[in-house]
Amino acid sequence: MRLAAILIIAVGAAGLAAYDQYDKRVNFKRVEARISAVSDQCYMEKVTREVITKTTSTSDLLRCELAQVLTREHPKWQGYAIKHKIEVRFAFVSPVDGATHTSSLQMSTFPNGQPLRAGEVLPVLASKTKAEKTRAI
């Protein structure tokens, strides 16, 4: 019975991944987007696991430099992991109407581990049917 449940979950996950790849290939086109703004904030997170339960504690958003200092020096925040919340705003030419549109993506890490800056070009996927819809590659 357990094996059947695990198999069903695995097949479902594989199906979702396959559909996601199909959706990206059929309904989206790769375009170059010009970055207009990058917001990089951090929060601190700690996961406590007990026998049956799991508790996740997080802080508010704050500057990443401050989060590093707090997790290193403040007793309350020691043992917390630093997580990023990155928002990239950009302009791109939509394949739907050929006009310039703006959009944004949220990420937890920078692509290729390199920080992004305003003015740089970022490849994104733009919808072939909805002018303002984008996805990360």
N, C-alpha and C positions, 0 to 999 in steps of 0.2 A: 504494500500500500504506500509506504514512504517512497519507494523507488518510483512508483507511478506519479506521485505528486511532484517529486524532483524533476522527473522527465517532462511533465507538463509545463513546469515553470521554465525549464531550459528551452523547450521548443517555443514557448511564448516569447522569451527574451530574444531568441534568435530571429523569430518572425518580426518583432519590433525593430531590431537592428537592420534587417533586410529591407523593411518598408522605409525606414529612415534614409537608407542609401538610395533606394529607388526614387523617393520623393526629391532628394537633392539632385539627382541626375536628370529627372524628367521635368520637374516644375521650377527649377532654378538655374540661373546662368551666372557664371563667374564674372565679376566686374571689379574694376579698380576703384577704391573709395579713397577720398582725400580726408584725412583726419583733421577735425576742427578743434577738438578738446579731449583731454584724457583726465579722468578723475580716479585717483588711486587712494583708497582709504582702507584701513585695516580694522579688524576686530579680533578679540582674543576668545578662544574657545577651549573648553575642557570637557571631556567625556568621562563620566564616572560609571563604571559597570559594576553592578551587583549581581547576585545570583540570578534574579529574574528580570530586573529592571535595568534601564540605561538612562542616565540623566545627562543632558547636555547643558552646560552653563556658558553664556556668551556675554561679552561686554557690548557697550555701544560702539558705533563707528568713531574712529579717532585717527590721527596722523600715524603713519606706520613707524616713524622714528620714535614716537612716544610709546607705542605698543612694544617695541623692542626693549626700551628702557624699563618699562613696567614689568615685563616678564622676566627680565634679568635681575632687577633690584628690589621690587616691591614684594613683600611676603604674601600678600593676598593673591597676586597674579602669577606667582611662580608655578610652573607646571602647566600653564596654559599654552596652547599653540596659537601662532599668529596666522590669521587667514586674511586674504585680500578680497576686496570688492572693487573691481575695476570697471568703470563705465567709459566706453569709447564712443564719442559722437563723431559722425562723418557725413560727407556729402558724396553722392554717387549718381551716375546717369542710369536711369531705369530703362531696361530693355522693352518695357511695355509702351512707353510714350516718348522716349528719347529726351525727356526733361530731367533736370537735376532735382533730386530729392534729398532730404536729410533723414537720418535714422541713427540708432544707437544700439550697441551690443554690450551686454554685461558678461564679464569674465572673472574667473577666480585666479588665473595666472596669465602672464603676458605670453603671446605667441612666440615660440622659439626661445623663451626665457629672456628676451630683450625688451626693455621698456619702450613704449610707443610715445611719440611726440607729435604735437600739432604740426600739420604740413606734410607728414609722411603719407605714403600710399599703403593701404591695407587691402588685400584681396578679400572680398566677401561674396556671398551668393545672393543675387537679387531675383525676386520672383518674376516669372514670365507672364503672370496674369494680374498681379496686384502691384501697382506702381511703387508703393512705399514699403513693401515687405522685404526684409533681409534676413539672412541666417549666417552664422559663422561657418567657415569651411571645415 
